[in-house]
Amino acid sequence: MGGLFRLRVVVLINNSFEGKILTNLTNCSELRELNLIDNKLEGKIPEELSSLSKLTTLGLSSNNLIGKIPASLGNLSSLTKLSISGNNLEGSIPEELGRTSIEFIQFGFNSLTGTIPSSLYNLSNMRYFRLGANHLEGSLSQDLDVAFPHLRQLVLAENRFTGPVPVSLSNASMLESIVLPNNSFTGLVPQNLGRLQNLRVINMTINQLGSSIGDDLSFIYSLANCTRLQTMIFGHNFLKGPLVSIIANFTTQLSLINLGMNQIHGKIPSRIENLENLTYLDLVMNHLTGSIPPNIGKLHKVQALGLLGNRLSGGIPSSISNLTLLFNLDLSSNNLVGDVPYSLAAYQNIVYLDLSNNNLNGSIPNDVIGLSSLLAI
């Protein structure tokens, strides 16, 4: 292949090629794209690739590569896409990459360490910044909107980042996804995220977000303006405050809400029925009181409903049997009273049903116990 001097594109994705990356590819001086994603390649990323001066796309994800990211890749001044996720790479991210023209970084699912090099914040055309599932640490630049004005996806999940979530994110107007779970971010969630009219996914679960003030959910008022929002996940933090009723006014595109394992109090909004496309609602392990809204059965698309570990009272509303797509229903460890509705037998897809540790009386109807899909009760 090294003799193909006019070769411009090599795309061999999703095959079973083994061995090392051929160094004689460097003879292909006109090469613009080298895409070897999803193979069984081994060894290190060759330093020699840095001589491909016209290369714009380098795709090496989902292989068995080892070693460090060569600093010499910083010599590829035309490089716009660098995808090396899903390997066994280690060491730090080279400062030299800041000399490229990268718009798309995908380094996830490796064992990279250290901090994000300051030089990367000079890549002003960055659109996709994906560093999830590594061992990276440190805090983020507080001027992300200036550094990455065209940013669409910020994916830093499962690392060791600390410090506040940059308030400046609310000014990165093209953002579609903010994915920061499984880190150690602290402080408040930025208050003006509603400016992000393209936002579809926001996930900050399993961090240390919150304060001692007790009004940590005020950011939700702003998020209600994100008319394309589909996924909102803030579970497993230290968020305190009332569950604001405006959550019922979110866009009908919203399909997933996870606010579980926080310190949220108040009642479940009665108008939650407005979220007609909701498929997943997790409010577990909070301090919610009052009753389960009687009209919750209007959420016809809900597949998982988790309300365990709150202080909910009253009976199980009969309308809950209208949630015929449910496969997971957990109402355990509340103060619910009354009988178990016979109508729960309408759940033909239910896999997990937990009503334990309440004040329910009577017996579980045989038709419920006999549901063929039920694996745990």
GIWOTA-V418244 format. One record per backbone hydrogen bond with DSSP energy under -0.5 kcal/mol. CO is the residue of the C=O (numbers start at 1). NH is the residue of the N-H. Records with the same first field share a line. If there is no record, write none. Layout:
BEGIN
CO=NH  NH
END
This chain:
BEGIN
1=4
3=5
4=7
5=30
8=32  33
10=35
17=40
19=42
22=25
23=26
24=27
25=28
27=29
28=31
32=56  57
33=10
34=36  59
35=12
37=14
38=15
40=19
41=64
42=21
43=66
44=46
46=49
47=50
48=51
49=52
51=53
52=55
56=80  81
57=34
58=60  83
59=36
61=38
62=39
64=43
65=88
66=45
67=90
68=70
70=73
71=74
72=75
73=76
75=77
76=79
79=101
80=103  104
81=58
82=84  106
83=60  61
85=62
86=63
88=67
89=111
91=113
92=94
94=97
95=98
96=99
97=100
103=127  128
104=82
105=130
106=84  85
108=86
109=87
111=91
112=135
114=137
115=117
117=120  121
118=121
119=122
120=123
122=124
123=126
124=150
127=152  153
128=105  130
129=131  155
130=107
132=109
133=110
135=114
136=160
138=162
141=144
143=146  147
144=148
146=149
148=151
152=176  177
153=129  155
154=156  179
155=131  132
157=133
158=134
160=138
161=184
163=186
166=169
167=170
168=171
169=172
171=173
172=175
176=200  201
177=154
178=180  203
179=156
181=158
182=159
184=163
185=208
186=165
187=210
190=193
192=195
193=196
195=197
196=199
200=230  231
201=178
202=233
203=180
205=182
206=183
208=187
209=238
210=187
215=218
217=220
218=221  222
219=222  223
220=224
222=225
223=226
225=227
226=229
230=255  256
231=202
232=258
233=204
235=206
236=207
239=263
240=216  217
241=265
242=244
244=247
245=248
246=249
247=250
251=254
255=279  280
256=232
257=282
258=234  235
260=236
261=237
263=241
264=287
265=243
266=289
269=272
270=273
271=274
272=275
274=276
275=278
279=303  304
280=257
281=283  306
282=259  260
284=261
285=262
287=266
288=311
289=268
290=313
293=296
294=297
295=298
296=299
298=300
299=302
303=327  328
304=281
305=307  330
306=283
308=285
312=335
313=292
314=337
315=317
317=320
318=321
319=322
320=323
322=324
323=326
327=351  352
328=305
329=331  354
330=307  308
332=309
335=314
336=359
338=361
339=341
341=344
342=345
343=346
344=347
346=348
351=375  376
352=329
354=331  332
356=333
357=334
359=338
361=340
363=365
365=368  369
366=370
368=371
371=374
376=353
END
